[in-house]
Amino acid sequence: MEQTDIPHIPYAHVRLSAADMEQQSKSDHTLMMQRRSIRQFSSEPIPIDILRTIIATASSAPSGAHKQPWTFCLVTNPDIKRAIRLAAEKEEQLNYSGRMSDEWLKDLEPLGTNAFKPFLEEAPALVVLFKQAYGLQENQRSLHYYVNESVGIAAGFFISSLHRVGLCTLTHTPSPMNFLEKLLHRPPNEKAYLLMPVGYPAADATVPQLVRKEPAQFLVEYP
Ligand SMILES: Cc1cc2nc3c(=O)[nH]c(=O)nc-3n(C[C@H](O)[C@H](O)[C@H](O)COP(=O)(O)O)c2cc1C
């Protein structure tokens, strides 16, 4: 993937009218405000080709020096899903019974989470996102830059794109997550970044009634 002397080509920009920009930004805001993390999934199958397309969209994210330091593993095999669930629950039991601080446990209380993760088996697909701490090709190591930032942006693209087609996910981090590297036989440069079940919500799925920040709390303007 090493690219040297690449040509620069004209950028095909699509300019919207001011009215279309306003309408698009508002409808996008409304849509994105409806996104929620889902922890109860239906086992109904999902169109896997659509998920492949969404992963390709995620991989269009910007990245430090265009190193694209990510790997998306798409797991639909029930035996592997079960192994991931069991390993995640083992880590989460340790987290909930001592590894997490009292403050952390208190912060999680309103979400109603615990060490029990049946959704890792019930969701029809698990997408495990790995960050590539460095490049590795034919035993040759190369540098990657701003890996966490780059992979976080790719994850954001992924979550948004899923939401746009009506699929749900959970940004899950049953840490430490090195069991994922072992179970999925990943090379030594890859570290598990997020474990995301993907599917439709269970018919009786509920979400905590959270309050999001208002612009006055997150926007500082310098006119
Ligand atoms: C980096 C990151 C890690 C998270 N890890 C977990 C997790 O391990 N388990 C879980 O149930 N939720 C996890 N969440 C989901 C958050 O709890 C959730 O995004 C937050 O409560 C806001 O809810 P919303 O996504 O429905 O807006 C994580 C979210 C992020 C961004």
The ligand as a Gaussian input file, in Angstrom:
#p B3LYP/6-31G(d) Opt

LIG

0 1
 C      -15.413000       4.251000      24.169000
 C      -16.738000       3.749000      24.685000
 C      -16.790000       2.604000      25.440000
 C      -18.008000       2.105000      25.894000
 N      -18.032000       0.919000      26.575000
 C      -19.218000       0.394000      26.933000
 C      -19.274000      -0.902000      27.524000
 O      -18.267000      -1.574000      27.697000
 N      -20.484000      -1.391000      27.895000
 C      -21.648000      -0.695000      27.668000
 O      -22.715000      -1.205000      28.013000
 N      -21.632000       0.523000      27.086000
 C      -20.449000       1.069000      26.690000
 N      -20.423000       2.280000      26.047000
 C      -21.693000       2.948000      25.687000
 C      -21.975000       4.163000      26.548000
 O      -22.396000       3.768000      27.833000
 C      -23.061000       5.004000      25.852000
 O      -22.552000       5.480000      24.627000
 C      -23.501000       6.184000      26.700000
 O      -24.137000       5.741000      27.868000
 C      -24.440000       7.118000      25.927000
 O      -25.565000       6.418000      25.467000
 P      -25.978000       6.432000      23.947000
 O      -24.863000       5.788000      23.178000
 O      -27.257000       5.644000      23.902000
 O      -26.156000       7.864000      23.524000
 C      -19.210000       2.797000      25.606000
 C      -19.149000       3.972000      24.849000
 C      -17.928000       4.441000      24.367000
 C      -17.901000       5.677000      23.503000

